[in-house]
Amino acid sequence: MHILTSAGPLVSLVAGILILVMPRLLNYIVAIYLIIIGLLGLFGHHLH
């Protein structure tokens, strides 16, 4: 799980750069983030 914990800052850095370059991506990035967090919250405890 160490790979997943160190991927967070990298993902946010890439997302921030993409938002600066193409501000319209902000809606998609936020939507995808919320969907992933929601799915992990609902089904994450079943993965162990």
NUMAR-729989 format. One record per residue: residue number from 1; chain; x negated, y, z negated of N, C-alpha, C, O in turn. Coordinates in nm, 4 decimals. Layout:
REM NUMAR-729989
<seq=NUM	mol=A	n.px=X	n.py=Y	n.pz=Z	ca.px=X	ca.py=Y	ca.pz=Z	c.px=X	c.py=Y	c.pz=Z	o.px=X	o.py=Y	o.pz=Z>
...
END
This chain:
REM NUMAR-729989
<seq=1	mol=A	n.px=-0.0804	n.py=-0.1204	n.pz=0.0000	ca.px=0.0000	ca.py=0.0000	ca.pz=0.0000	c.px=-0.0845	c.py=0.1265	c.pz=0.0000	o.px=-0.0304	o.py=0.2365	o.pz=0.0118>
<seq=2	mol=A	n.px=-0.2146	n.py=0.1132	n.pz=-0.0129	ca.px=-0.3009	ca.py=0.2310	ca.pz=-0.0129	c.px=-0.2943	c.py=0.3041	c.pz=0.1201	o.px=-0.3058	o.py=0.4266	o.pz=0.1237>
<seq=3	mol=A	n.px=-0.2761	n.py=0.2313	n.pz=0.2293	ca.px=-0.2683	ca.py=0.2937	ca.pz=0.3615	c.px=-0.1455	c.py=0.3832	c.pz=0.3696	o.px=-0.1522	o.py=0.4926	o.pz=0.4256>
<seq=4	mol=A	n.px=-0.0342	n.py=0.3381	n.pz=0.3146	ca.px=0.0882	ca.py=0.4176	ca.pz=0.3194	c.px=0.0773	c.py=0.5439	c.pz=0.2358	o.px=0.1306	o.py=0.6479	o.pz=0.2746>
<seq=5	mol=A	n.px=0.0096	n.py=0.5374	n.pz=0.1225	ca.px=-0.0008	ca.py=0.6557	ca.pz=0.0380	c.px=-0.0946	c.py=0.7587	c.pz=0.0989	o.px=-0.0746	o.py=0.8787	o.pz=0.0797>
<seq=6	mol=A	n.px=-0.1965	n.py=0.7148	n.pz=0.1717	ca.px=-0.2873	ca.py=0.8115	ca.pz=0.2324	c.px=-0.2357	c.py=0.8623	c.pz=0.3660	o.px=-0.2918	o.py=0.9568	o.pz=0.4215>
<seq=7	mol=A	n.px=-0.1300	n.py=0.8017	n.pz=0.4188	ca.px=-0.0751	ca.py=0.8465	ca.pz=0.5466	c.px=0.0127	c.py=0.9697	c.pz=0.5287	o.px=0.0322	o.py=1.0443	o.pz=0.6246>
<seq=8	mol=A	n.px=0.0654	n.py=0.9934	n.pz=0.4110	ca.px=0.1546	ca.py=1.1070	ca.pz=0.3873	c.px=0.0938	c.py=1.2412	c.pz=0.4237	o.px=0.1532	o.py=1.3160	o.pz=0.5014>
<seq=9	mol=A	n.px=-0.0238	n.py=1.2741	n.pz=0.3695	ca.px=-0.0850	ca.py=1.4026	ca.pz=0.4056	c.px=-0.1192	c.py=1.4128	c.pz=0.5540	o.px=-0.1079	o.py=1.5204	o.pz=0.6127>
<seq=10	mol=A	n.px=-0.1602	n.py=1.3037	n.pz=0.6142	ca.px=-0.1926	ca.py=1.3053	ca.pz=0.7572	c.px=-0.0677	c.py=1.3304	c.pz=0.8401	o.px=-0.0710	o.py=1.4082	o.pz=0.9355>
<seq=11	mol=A	n.px=0.0413	n.py=1.2657	n.pz=0.8048	ca.px=0.1673	ca.py=1.2851	ca.pz=0.8776	c.px=0.2149	c.py=1.4290	c.pz=0.8632	o.px=0.2597	o.py=1.4890	o.pz=0.9609>
<seq=12	mol=A	n.px=0.2059	n.py=1.4855	n.pz=0.7430	ca.px=0.2510	ca.py=1.6228	ca.pz=0.7257	c.px=0.1606	c.py=1.7218	c.pz=0.7980	o.px=0.2083	o.py=1.8246	o.pz=0.8460>
<seq=13	mol=A	n.px=0.0316	n.py=1.6929	n.pz=0.8066	ca.px=-0.0586	ca.py=1.7798	ca.pz=0.8818	c.px=-0.0232	c.py=1.7791	c.pz=1.0298	o.px=-0.0136	o.py=1.8849	o.pz=1.0919>
<seq=14	mol=A	n.px=-0.0038	n.py=1.6603	n.pz=1.0867	ca.px=0.0331	ca.py=1.6496	ca.pz=1.2284	c.px=0.1678	c.py=1.7163	c.pz=1.2528	o.px=0.1843	o.py=1.7873	o.pz=1.3520>
<seq=15	mol=A	n.px=0.2644	n.py=1.6945	n.pz=1.1639	ca.px=0.3965	ca.py=1.7555	ca.pz=1.1796	c.px=0.3857	c.py=1.9077	c.pz=1.1748	o.px=0.4506	o.py=1.9769	o.pz=1.2532>
<seq=16	mol=A	n.px=0.3050	n.py=1.9595	n.pz=1.0845	ca.px=0.2876	ca.py=2.1048	ca.pz=1.0751	c.px=0.2276	c.py=2.1635	c.pz=1.2016	o.px=0.2706	o.py=2.2694	o.pz=1.2473>
<seq=17	mol=A	n.px=0.1294	n.py=2.0965	n.pz=1.2581	ca.px=0.0672	ca.py=2.1444	ca.pz=1.3819	c.px=0.1684	c.py=2.1403	c.pz=1.4967	o.px=0.1771	o.py=2.2341	o.pz=1.5759>
<seq=18	mol=A	n.px=0.2441	n.py=2.0317	n.pz=1.5050	ca.px=0.3442	ca.py=2.0212	ca.pz=1.6114	c.px=0.4513	c.py=2.1282	c.pz=1.5979	o.px=0.4979	o.py=2.1820	o.pz=1.6983>
<seq=19	mol=A	n.px=0.4913	n.py=2.1600	n.pz=1.4748	ca.px=0.5919	ca.py=2.2644	ca.pz=1.4536	c.px=0.5371	c.py=2.4004	c.pz=1.4956	o.px=0.6104	o.py=2.4822	o.pz=1.5513>
<seq=20	mol=A	n.px=0.4089	n.py=2.4253	n.pz=1.4695	ca.px=0.3497	ca.py=2.5518	ca.pz=1.5121	c.px=0.3469	c.py=2.5630	c.pz=1.6636	o.px=0.3725	o.py=2.6698	o.pz=1.7192>
<seq=21	mol=A	n.px=0.3155	n.py=2.4519	n.pz=1.7307	ca.px=0.3058	ca.py=2.4536	ca.pz=1.8761	c.px=0.4447	c.py=2.4580	c.pz=1.9402	o.px=0.4681	o.py=2.5334	o.pz=2.0346>
<seq=22	mol=A	n.px=0.5350	n.py=2.3774	n.pz=1.8886	ca.px=0.6696	ca.py=2.3677	ca.pz=1.9453	c.px=0.7712	c.py=2.3778	c.pz=1.8322	o.px=0.8096	o.py=2.2753	o.pz=1.7759>
<seq=23	mol=A	n.px=0.8157	n.py=2.4981	n.pz=1.7973	ca.px=0.9047	ca.py=2.5159	ca.pz=1.6818	c.px=1.0369	c.py=2.4394	c.pz=1.6930	o.px=1.0996	o.py=2.4099	o.pz=1.5912>
<seq=24	mol=A	n.px=1.0800	n.py=2.4070	n.pz=1.8150	ca.px=1.2054	ca.py=2.3334	ca.pz=1.8304	c.px=1.1954	c.py=2.1922	c.pz=1.7724	o.px=1.2974	o.py=2.1297	o.pz=1.7431>
<seq=25	mol=A	n.px=1.0723	n.py=2.1417	n.pz=1.7557	ca.px=1.0536	ca.py=2.0084	ca.pz=1.6996	c.px=1.0917	c.py=2.0008	c.pz=1.5524	o.px=1.1123	o.py=1.8920	o.pz=1.4986>
<seq=26	mol=A	n.px=1.1011	n.py=2.1160	n.pz=1.4876	ca.px=1.1299	ca.py=2.1173	ca.pz=1.3439	c.px=1.2586	c.py=2.0417	c.pz=1.3119	o.px=1.2626	o.py=1.9642	o.pz=1.2163>
<seq=27	mol=A	n.px=1.3631	n.py=2.0634	n.pz=1.3905	ca.px=1.4901	ca.py=1.9944	ca.pz=1.3662	c.px=1.4733	c.py=1.8440	c.pz=1.3733	o.px=1.5247	o.py=1.7717	o.pz=1.2879>
<seq=28	mol=A	n.px=1.4016	n.py=1.7957	n.pz=1.4745	ca.px=1.3829	ca.py=1.6518	ca.pz=1.4912	c.px=1.2958	c.py=1.5936	c.pz=1.3808	o.px=1.3250	o.py=1.4862	o.pz=1.3283>
<seq=29	mol=A	n.px=1.1892	n.py=1.6642	n.pz=1.3459	ca.px=1.0982	ca.py=1.6135	ca.pz=1.2431	c.px=1.1694	c.py=1.6038	c.pz=1.1087	o.px=1.1546	o.py=1.5045	o.pz=1.0375>
<seq=30	mol=A	n.px=1.2463	n.py=1.7062	n.pz=1.0740	ca.px=1.3190	ca.py=1.7036	ca.pz=0.9471	c.px=1.4239	c.py=1.5933	c.pz=0.9483	o.px=1.4402	o.py=1.5222	o.pz=0.8492>
<seq=31	mol=A	n.px=1.4950	n.py=1.5786	n.pz=1.0598	ca.px=1.5978	ca.py=1.4748	ca.pz=1.0688	c.px=1.5367	c.py=1.3355	c.pz=1.0560	o.px=1.5891	o.py=1.2513	o.pz=0.9831>
<seq=32	mol=A	n.px=1.4270	n.py=1.3109	n.pz=1.1258	ca.px=1.3616	ca.py=1.1803	ca.pz=1.1198	c.px=1.3093	c.py=1.1540	c.pz=0.9786	o.px=1.3209	o.py=1.0427	o.pz=0.9272>
<seq=33	mol=A	n.px=1.2521	n.py=1.2562	n.pz=0.9167	ca.px=1.2011	ca.py=1.2417	ca.pz=0.7805	c.px=1.3133	c.py=1.2043	c.pz=0.6844	o.px=1.2980	o.py=1.1134	o.pz=0.6027>
<seq=34	mol=A	n.px=1.4257	n.py=1.2743	n.pz=0.6943	ca.px=1.5368	ca.py=1.2465	ca.pz=0.6047	c.px=1.5940	c.py=1.1073	c.pz=0.6267	o.px=1.6318	o.py=1.0398	o.pz=0.5309>
<seq=35	mol=A	n.px=1.6008	n.py=1.0639	n.pz=0.7517	ca.px=1.6509	ca.py=0.9300	ca.pz=0.7823	c.px=1.5579	c.py=0.8243	c.pz=0.7236	o.px=1.6041	o.py=0.7272	o.pz=0.6636>
<seq=36	mol=A	n.px=1.4266	n.py=0.8429	n.pz=0.7406	ca.px=1.3311	ca.py=0.7451	ca.pz=0.6882	c.px=1.3370	c.py=0.7396	c.pz=0.5366	o.px=1.3373	o.py=0.6310	o.pz=0.4788>
<seq=37	mol=A	n.px=1.3416	n.py=0.8554	n.pz=0.4713	ca.px=1.3491	ca.py=0.8583	ca.pz=0.3254	c.px=1.4780	c.py=0.7930	c.pz=0.2774	o.px=1.4781	o.py=0.7204	o.pz=0.1780>
<seq=38	mol=A	n.px=1.5872	n.py=0.8188	n.pz=0.3478	ca.px=1.7144	ca.py=0.7567	ca.pz=0.3108	c.px=1.7113	c.py=0.6065	c.pz=0.3261	o.px=1.7591	o.py=0.5340	o.pz=0.2389>
<seq=39	mol=A	n.px=1.6548	n.py=0.5582	n.pz=0.4374	ca.px=1.6468	ca.py=0.4139	ca.pz=0.4596	c.px=1.5562	c.py=0.3468	c.pz=0.3567	o.px=1.5876	o.py=0.2390	o.pz=0.3064>
<seq=40	mol=A	n.px=1.4440	n.py=0.4112	n.pz=0.3259	ca.px=1.3543	ca.py=0.3545	ca.pz=0.2245	c.px=1.4218	c.py=0.3529	c.pz=0.0880	o.px=1.4015	o.py=0.2602	o.pz=0.0095>
<seq=41	mol=A	n.px=1.5013	n.py=0.4542	n.pz=0.0596	ca.px=1.5722	ca.py=0.4583	ca.pz=-0.0671	c.px=1.6776	c.py=0.3496	c.pz=-0.0779	o.px=1.6981	o.py=0.2923	o.pz=-0.1849>
<seq=42	mol=A	n.px=1.7448	n.py=0.3213	n.pz=0.0340	ca.px=1.8505	ca.py=0.2204	ca.pz=0.0313	c.px=1.7961	c.py=0.0787	c.pz=0.0364	o.px=1.8423	o.py=-0.0093	o.pz=-0.0363>
<seq=43	mol=A	n.px=1.6966	n.py=0.0570	n.pz=0.1235	ca.px=1.6505	ca.py=-0.0789	ca.pz=0.1490	c.px=1.5095	c.py=-0.1059	c.pz=0.0973	o.px=1.4619	o.py=-0.2189	o.pz=0.1075>
<seq=44	mol=A	n.px=1.4423	n.py=-0.0068	n.pz=0.0429	ca.px=1.3040	ca.py=-0.0228	ca.pz=0.0000	c.px=1.2860	c.py=-0.1239	c.pz=-0.1113	o.px=1.1845	o.py=-0.1934	o.pz=-0.1156>
<seq=45	mol=A	n.px=1.3825	n.py=-0.1335	n.pz=-0.2012	ca.px=1.3688	ca.py=-0.2269	ca.pz=-0.3131	c.px=1.3865	c.py=-0.3710	c.pz=-0.2680	o.px=1.3517	o.py=-0.4622	o.pz=-0.3430>
<seq=46	mol=A	n.px=1.4388	n.py=-0.3948	n.pz=-0.1498	ca.px=1.4540	ca.py=-0.5314	ca.pz=-0.0992	c.px=1.3266	c.py=-0.5834	c.pz=-0.0360	o.px=1.3144	o.py=-0.7037	o.pz=-0.0132>
<seq=47	mol=A	n.px=1.2301	n.py=-0.4953	n.pz=-0.0068	ca.px=1.1087	ca.py=-0.5353	ca.pz=0.0621	c.px=1.0068	c.py=-0.6020	c.pz=-0.0294	o.px=0.9130	o.py=-0.6648	o.pz=0.0196>
<seq=48	mol=A	n.px=1.0226	n.py=-0.5901	n.pz=-0.1602	ca.px=0.9220	ca.py=-0.6451	ca.pz=-0.2526	c.px=0.9369	c.py=-0.7926	c.pz=-0.2698	o.px=0.8604	o.py=-0.8541	o.pz=-0.3440>
END
